[in-house]
Amino acid sequence: MRFLVVIPTHRLHLAAETIEQVRQSLTYPTDFHILDGRPSKVHAINKALHELLDPAVHDIYVTVDDDLILPDNWQHFIACAFDRIKNLGICGIDMEGDECGEGIMAGAMRATRRKVRDILFRDTIGYMSVAGAVMAMPSEVAKQVGPYPFADDGRQYHQDEDGWRCHQVAASGMRYGYVTAPSGPIGFVHYQDSLEYLQQRQTDIAIWNSRPSWR
């Protein structure tokens, strides 16, 4: 079992220490890459799909945001989820127990966690897509879903990219949801981003809300 783990970042000067903690959390054989998140996260993810992900080498492909502290042994529980859950196309790490994480999961919190053999899994089909904070996919599925097609629409912040990936997976008849890591939920690091970035983010959210590219 080999992972490809990719972290896009536009603020390496702020996130380097946090990213290093992610690197140190790896417990499975992993190819680990930090990618330039400019002009956007989705450009970096698309680059990883084209240039780094090789299903002949990598079993599981994971994108991780640059502001996360991941629980111990998180790779193991993701690997177990794909082994235990039939037709699972996307898996995140459950964030129940962290106020920020629960807000990000939003409507997905209404889905019930159930025990599947030795793991707890929350199937969120019909509730809400898996948040892009940590998004794992079997490599073949990631290649099938392909690159996010709206990367060059002028936005820097694409709040819908995780929903788009989940939509493609569901349209193919697969499931998505969150696995619980018993050592605890994801932790969040709060950076002081530039005013320019924060303003651009709000503008991009407003653009998407006023005229979504898909749905």
N, C-alpha and C positions, 0 to 999 in steps of 0.2 A: 504494500500500500504506500503510494507516494503522493504527496500533495504539491500543488503549486499555490503559493500564497502571495498575493499582490496587495500592496498598500499604495494607493495614489495619495500624493500630498502636494499642496501648493504652499506649504508653510513648514518646510523641513527645519528651519531655524528654531521653530517653536516645538515641533513634534518629534525631534530626533530621539529624545530620551524615552518617550512613550513608545515609539516604534521599536526601539531596542528591547523594551520589555516584551513586546509581542514576539520578537525574534527569540528571546530567551525562553518563551513559553512553549516553543515547538517541541513536540515529543515524538513525532513521526518523521520519517525521511521526507524532506521538504526542500523544494527550490523556492527561495524567498527573494522577492524583488520589491524594491521601493521605486515607484515611478513618478515622474513629474506630473502633478495634477493640473498643470496649466496647458492649454487654456481651460480645461475642465476635467473633472473626474472621469467622465465617460470617454473622453479621448484616451485617457490612460488605460481604462478597462478594455476599450476596443483594441488598443495596441497590444495588450497582453493576449487577447484572443488570437490575434493575427500572428504575433511574433514569438510568444513564449509558451503558450499552451499546446502540449503535444499529447493526445490521448494514448499514444504508444508508450509514453513515459509516465504521465501523470494520471492518477485515478480520480482525484478530487481537486477541483479548482475553487479557491476561496478568495474573495475580495474583502478587505478589512479597512474600515475607516481609520484615519490617523490619530483619532482622539480616544482610543479605547484601551482599557486594561482588561485583558481576557482572563477567564477563570482557569485554574489549573486543569491540565489534561483535556482541554477543550477539543483538541483534534480527535481524541478517542471517541468522544460522544457523538461527534459529527459522523465519524466513520461507522459507528454502531447504528446510527439512525438510518443511514443509507442501506445498511445490511438488514435491518429489521423491518423497515417500512416499505411495503410494496409500492412500486412506481413513484418513489419520492424523487422529485426533480430539483427542489431547492430546500435547503435547510439553514436556518439561523440558530443562534444561541438564545434561549429564552431569557428575557430580561426582567421577569417578575421579581420583585424585591428591591429594585432600584427605581427611584421616583422618575428620573429622567428616562430610563429605559422603558418603563411602563407607558410614559407619555408617547414615546416613539412607536411602541407596539400598538397603542391606541385601540382600535376596534378589535384587533386580534386577541386582546385580553379576554374577550367574551367567550372565546373558544376554550373548551375544557381540556386540561392535560390528562392524558390517559397512560397507563402503564403498558408498554409493549415489551414483553420479556423483562429485560433488565434496565430499560430506559424509560424516562417520562417524555412524552411527545405531545405537542399541541398542534393539531391539524387545523390550519386557519383558512382553508378553502371555504369560500362563502362568507368570510368575516373580513379579512384584510390581507393584503400581500405581506410578505416577509420584508422587514426593513433592511435597507442596504448596509447597515452598520457592519454586520458580518453576514455574508451570503455565500453559501457553499453549494456547489453543483457537481455532479459527476462530469468528468471532462467531456465525454461524448455528448451529454445533454447541453453543456455550455456551447460546444461547437454547433450543435443543432439549432439552438436559440440564436446564436450569431451575435454580431455587434449591434449595439444600440444605434438605430438608424437616424436619430435626430441630433447627433452630436454637433453638427455645423449649422444649427438653426439660430445662432447668435447669442444663446444663453451660456453663462458660465456655470450656473447652478441648475442641475436638472433634477428636480425633486421627484420626478416620475420614473427615473431609470429603474429603480427596484421594482416598481409596479409593472413596468413594461416587461421585465424579465419573468416575473411571476405570471403575467397574462399569457405570455408565449408558452410557458410550461403547462399551464392549465388547459390551454387550447390544444395541447398535444395529448391530453388525457392523463397527465401526471399530477402529483400532489405537491404541496409545499407546506411548511410549518416550522416550528421551533422545537429543538431538543433542549432538555434541562441539563446543565452542568452542576452536579451536586455540590461542588466547591463554592458555588455562589454565582450571582448574575454578573454580567458585564459591568465594569466601572467606566465612568466617563471623565475625561480631563477637559476642563473648560479653558480654552485659549482666549487671549485678547486679540481678536482679529482686527485688521485695519478697518477704518470707517469706510473706505472705498469698497472693500470686499463685502461688508455687511449691507451697504446700500445696493450693490449689484445683486446680491442674493435676494433682497426684498423685491427688486425690480423683476428678476427672473421668475420668482414665485408668482408675482402678479401677472406676468405674461402668460405663464402656463395656465393659471386659473381663468384667464379671460379667453384664451383660445388654445385649448389642449390639442396636441398634435395627434393623439390617438385616444381611444376609449370607445 
